[in-house]
Structure formats: structure tokens, C-alpha cells
Amino acid sequence: MAGDLVLAIDIGTTLCKATLFDLAGNTAATAEQEYGIVHPQPDWAEQSADQWWQAAVLTVNRLPHRNRVGAVAVTGQREGLVPIAVDGRPLAPCILWMDRRALAQCTAIREAMDDSELFALTGLRLDPAFSLPKLLWIRAYQPDVYAQAAVFLQATDYINFRLTDQWTTDHSVASRTMMLDIRQRTWASDLLQRLGLADEERLPHLVAPGTPLGPITHDAASALGLPQNALVVVGGGDQQCNALGVGAVYPGSASVGLGTASAPSVTLAEPVLDPQRRLPCCCAALPGHWELEPPI
């Protein structure tokens, strides 16, 4: 890595925060930009993916010493879903994690796979917060958008796409979709097939947190004021990266993340499934590890 600073971009629910760290992990500078949530109907919650990128550009351009950045990583909110056209355009607003419109689609999922089997496969209890019910809602109520979509991305995935022109997602973020086999860390093909979704090819490529994606594109570097050779490295979901950042990296270690939604988490060396399905089990931001993360 040529530079002596690392840039972290966090795409939160209510704001984007950009922070520069030195190689010892000390904060060198930080900036943030708020944005809103649109509620077109009761229990609906949406954001524009372009709004995330615009906020990232604004925050990063407020940071000093951007010419010293050697690597960039993105973290952020999870479970939201935004359909992307083959040319990279968002086709509709992102349906956020707090959106409850897909309750009926949860019934369709239960008919395809019972709750215990679904939990054993994905580590998640059936709920419209997760990406799979949202995908089924788009298919049912936005068929033109669904047909045109080349890929379905979450917030961190979209910013990584703008940085690299690659459609990827990491295991920690993917484990909040209800479409990931959390043991194999692969897309749950059998579940998708049962639901009549030939969508695995329209899901982003899976990689481990910490995977180098390659140098930033010329356009992204110019927009952000970063060196052309800055390396983009996969980050992870916000709660999982919170645990990593505070040092909860050993099996049994715990952390608490406070934000628009808050959650304690416990780092695991292997999946642990609550027999009563109260505690979601997801992939951690630390490769090869998992976490229990009950939301508050």
C-alpha cells in the first residue's frame, strides 16, 4: 500500500461518515453528511442509492490529506435492497431494513420452507426486515423493475460498485439477506429455487471481508479526490465491523453497537443456533467466524 492513511466510509441509516486512520489505527480526520429517509406509505422506508454516493463524495472531499490514502473500505447498513440495471443505474429506491411492506411475502417463504429449516439454513428468523422478502415484493409489485435488474445490491455493495465497477458482497452483509447458507457461505440455491427465483446469477459475487477488490476506478478517484492507485478492500456490515473495531474478535467476546438500531453481538468460532430462534446467527466481519446478534 503506497499511502500511509486508510479511508473508511460508513453508509449509515441517517448519515454517511468518512474517517481517515493512520496505520496504527489512530483517527486522523473525520467528516459526515446527513440524509433523509422517505416514507411514501405507512411502514415503508426508502432511500436513493445515488444519495449515498453523493453523501460519500461530499464527506470524503471534506477530509484533509486525501492524497495520502492507500486503501479504502466501506461498511454500512444492511438488509436493504436496491435493483441495479446492467449499465449501473439504480432502477428504484432502496427498500430499507426498517421497511415492513413485505409481510405477505414472508407467508410465501414459509410455504416454501418451514421456519425451523429456514433458520437452520440462514440463521435468520423470518421477518420482512431481511432482503429476501423485499426481493419477492419487487417481483410481485414492480415486475418491470424486477425484469430489468441485472443485480440486487445492498448499501455497502453499491458504494463498492461505484468505487470498482464490480458487483460484489461480503459474507457478513450477505448473511443478512436470508439468502445465504451461513455454514457454506454460498447463496442458498435450494431456497431460491423453491421460491421460483432464478436469481442467483443476479446476486453479487460473494467474497470474504478484507478481500482486496483492486485499485479504485479513475472516475471514483477523481470524484473523491483520492490517489489513482488507492486499493479498495471489502469491509462488512456495520454491526459486524463495530465488533471488529472494538476488539471483540475472540470466540465468546461481546460488543454492543448503538445507532438507529442497536444490537449486542457475541463472536463465535462456529455457528450457534438458538433452538427457540430468538437470536440471529450471522457471519462476522472476521473471516471464518460467526456472531449472535439479537437486535434491539
C-alpha positions in Angstrom: 0.0 0.0 0.0 1.6 3.3 -1.1 -0.2 5.7 1.2 0.1 6.0 4.9 -3.7 6.6 5.6 -6.7 4.3 5.4 -10.2 5.7 4.5 -13.3 4.1 5.9 -16.7 5.1 4.5 -19.8 4.2 6.6 -23.2 4.3 4.9 -25.5 4.5 7.9 -29.3 4.8 8.0 -29.3 8.6 8.6 -25.8 9.8 7.5 -22.6 9.0 5.8 -19.4 9.2 7.8 -15.9 9.2 6.3 -12.9 8.7 8.6 -9.1 8.6 7.9 -7.0 6.4 10.1 -3.2 6.1 10.3 -1.6 2.7 10.1 -1.6 2.4 13.9 -5.4 2.8 13.9 -5.5 6.3 15.2 -8.2 8.7 13.8 -6.6 11.3 11.6 -9.7 13.1 10.4 -13.5 12.6 10.1 -16.5 14.2 8.3 -20.1 13.3 7.9 -23.2 14.2 5.9 -26.8 13.6 6.9 -29.5 12.4 4.6 -33.2 11.6 5.0 -35.5 8.6 4.8 -38.6 8.7 2.6 -41.8 7.2 3.9 -44.2 7.0 0.9 -46.7 4.9 2.8 -47.1 3.9 6.5 -44.4 1.3 7.4 -42.5 2.0 4.2 -38.9 3.4 4.3 -36.8 4.1 1.2 -33.5 5.9 0.3 -31.9 6.8 -3.0 -28.7 4.8 -3.8 -27.4 7.9 -5.6 -27.9 9.8 -2.4 -25.5 7.5 -0.7 -22.9 8.1 -3.3 -23.4 11.9 -3.3 -23.0 11.9 0.5 -19.8 9.8 0.2 -18.4 12.3 -2.3 -19.2 15.3 0.0 -17.8 13.7 3.1 -14.6 12.4 1.6 -13.9 15.8 -0.1 -14.0 17.5 3.3 -11.1 15.4 4.6 -7.6 16.7 4.6 -4.6 14.7 3.4 -6.7 12.6 1.0 -3.7 12.4 -1.3 -2.1 10.1 1.3 -4.8 7.4 1.2 -3.5 4.0 0.3 -6.7 1.9 0.9 -10.4 2.4 1.1 -13.0 0.2 2.8 -16.8 0.5 3.1 -19.2 -0.5 5.9 -22.8 0.3 6.4 -26.4 -0.5 7.0 -27.7 -4.0 6.0 -30.7 -5.8 4.7 -31.9 -3.1 2.3 -32.2 -4.0 -1.4 -31.7 -1.8 -4.5 -32.2 -3.1 -8.0 -29.4 -2.1 -10.5 -29.6 -2.0 -14.3 -26.9 -3.5 -16.5 -25.5 0.0 -17.0 -25.2 0.5 -13.2 -28.3 2.8 -12.8 -30.4 2.2 -9.7 -33.9 1.3 -11.0 -35.8 2.1 -7.9 -35.1 3.4 -4.4 -33.6 1.1 -1.8 -36.1 -0.6 0.4 -34.5 -0.1 3.8 -34.1 -2.6 6.7 -36.9 -0.9 8.7 -39.4 -1.2 5.9 -42.3 -3.6 6.7 -44.1 -3.8 3.4 -43.1 -7.4 2.6 -45.2 -9.1 5.3 -47.2 -11.1 2.8 -44.1 -12.3 1.1 -43.0 -13.8 4.4 -46.0 -16.1 4.1 -44.9 -17.2 0.7 -41.4 -18.0 2.1 -42.9 -20.1 4.9 -44.9 -22.1 2.4 -41.7 -22.9 0.5 -39.6 -23.7 3.6 -40.7 -24.1 7.2 -39.4 -21.8 9.9 -37.0 -24.3 11.5 -35.4 -25.3 8.2 -35.1 -21.7 7.1 -33.4 -20.8 10.4 -31.1 -23.7 10.3 -30.0 -22.7 6.7 -29.8 -18.9 7.0 -29.5 -18.3 10.8 -32.4 -15.8 10.5 -35.9 -15.8 11.8 -38.5 -15.0 9.1 -39.1 -11.2 9.0 -39.7 -8.6 6.4 -36.6 -6.7 7.5 -34.4 -9.0 5.5 -33.6 -8.9 1.8 -35.4 -12.0 0.6 -39.0 -10.8 1.3 -38.1 -7.5 -0.3 -36.9 -9.3 -3.4 -40.2 -11.1 -3.6 -42.1 -7.9 -3.1 -40.3 -6.2 -6.0 -41.1 -9.3 -8.2 -44.8 -9.0 -7.3 -45.3 -5.2 -7.3 -42.6 -3.9 -9.5 -42.3 -6.5 -12.3 -40.8 -4.1 -14.8 -38.0 -3.2 -12.3 -37.5 -6.8 -11.4 -37.2 -7.8 -15.1 -34.7 -5.1 -15.9 -32.5 -5.6 -12.8 -29.1 -7.1 -13.6 -28.2 -7.3 -9.9 -29.6 -6.6 -6.5 -27.3 -4.8 -4.1 -27.2 -3.6 -0.5 -25.7 -0.2 0.5 -22.1 -1.3 1.0 -22.3 -3.3 -2.2 -23.5 -0.2 -4.1 -20.7 2.0 -2.9 -18.1 -0.7 -3.7 -19.6 -0.9 -7.2 -19.2 2.9 -7.6 -15.5 2.5 -6.4 -14.6 -0.5 -8.5 -17.3 -1.3 -11.2 -17.6 -4.7 -9.6 -20.8 -6.4 -8.3 -19.7 -8.0 -5.0 -20.9 -8.5 -1.5 -19.2 -9.8 1.6 -20.2 -12.7 3.8 -21.2 -10.5 6.7 -23.6 -8.4 4.6 -24.9 -11.4 2.6 -25.7 -13.2 5.9 -28.4 -10.6 6.5 -30.2 -11.3 3.2 -31.9 -14.5 4.3 -30.5 -15.9 1.0 -27.1 -17.1 2.3 -26.2 -20.6 3.6 -24.3 -19.4 6.6 -22.3 -22.6 7.0 -21.2 -23.0 3.4 -21.1 -19.2 2.8 -22.8 -19.7 -0.6 -26.1 -18.5 -1.9 -28.9 -20.8 -0.8 -29.7 -22.2 -4.2 -32.4 -24.7 -3.0 -34.3 -22.0 -1.2 -34.2 -19.7 -4.2 -35.4 -22.5 -6.5 -38.3 -23.3 -4.2 -39.4 -19.7 -4.4 -39.2 -19.8 -8.2 -36.2 -17.4 -8.2 -33.7 -18.0 -10.9 -31.8 -15.1 -9.3 -28.5 -16.5 -8.1 -26.9 -15.1 -11.2 -28.4 -11.7 -10.3 -26.9 -11.7 -6.8 -23.5 -10.2 -6.3 -20.3 -12.2 -6.2 -19.5 -13.4 -2.7 -16.2 -12.6 -1.1 -14.7 -12.6 2.4 -14.4 -9.4 4.4 -11.0 -8.0 3.9 -10.7 -9.2 0.3 -8.9 -6.7 -2.0 -11.1 -5.8 -4.9 -8.4 -3.9 -6.8 -7.5 -0.2 -7.4 -10.2 2.5 -7.4 -11.5 3.4 -10.8 -10.3 6.7 -12.4 -13.8 8.2 -12.2 -14.2 7.4 -8.5 -10.7 8.6 -7.6 -11.4 11.9 -9.4 -14.8 12.3 -7.7 -13.4 11.6 -4.2 -10.0 13.3 -4.6 -8.1 10.1 -3.9 -4.9 8.8 -5.4 -5.4 6.8 -8.6 -3.6 3.8 -7.1 -5.7 3.6 -3.8 -6.7 0.0 -3.1 -10.4 -0.8 -2.5 -10.7 -3.6 0.2 -14.0 -5.2 1.2 -15.4 -4.0 4.6 -18.5 -5.5 6.1 -21.8 -4.9 7.8 -21.9 -2.1 10.3 -22.7 -4.1 13.4 -20.1 -6.8 12.5 -17.4 -4.1 11.8 -18.3 -2.5 15.1 -17.4 -5.7 16.9 -14.2 -5.9 15.0 -13.3 -2.3 15.7 -13.7 -2.6 19.5 -11.7 -5.8 19.6 -14.4 -8.4 20.1 -12.5 -10.8 17.9 -12.2 -13.9 20.1 -14.9 -16.5 20.5 -17.1 -15.6 23.3 -16.1 -11.9 23.3 -19.1 -9.5 23.2 -19.8 -5.9 22.0 -22.7 -3.5 21.7 -23.4 -1.3 18.7 -25.5 1.8 19.2 -27.2 3.6 16.3 -30.5 4.0 14.6 -30.9 0.3 15.6 -28.8 -1.2 18.3 -27.6 -4.7 19.0 -25.3 -6.6 21.2 -23.2 -9.3 19.5 -21.1 -12.3 20.5 -18.3 -13.6 18.3 -18.3 -17.3 17.5 -15.8 -19.8 16.1 -18.7 -21.8 14.6 -22.5 -21.2 14.1 -24.6 -21.5 17.2 -28.3 -21.7 16.6 -30.8 -20.8 19.3 -33.4 -23.6 19.5 -36.2 -21.0 20.0 -35.0 -18.9 17.1 -34.7 -15.7 19.2 -31.0 -14.9 18.4 -30.0 -14.4 14.7 -26.7 -16.1 13.8 -24.7 -14.3 11.1 -21.3 -14.3 9.5 -18.8 -12.0 11.3 -16.6 -9.4 9.7 -13.7 -11.5 10.8 -13.3 -14.2 8.1 -14.1 -17.7 9.3 -16.1 -16.5 12.3 -19.8 -16.0 13.1 -21.8 -13.9 15.5 -25.0 -14.0 17.5 -26.7 -10.6 17.1 -30.1 -10.0 18.7 -31.5 -6.6 17.6 -32.9 -4.0 20.0 
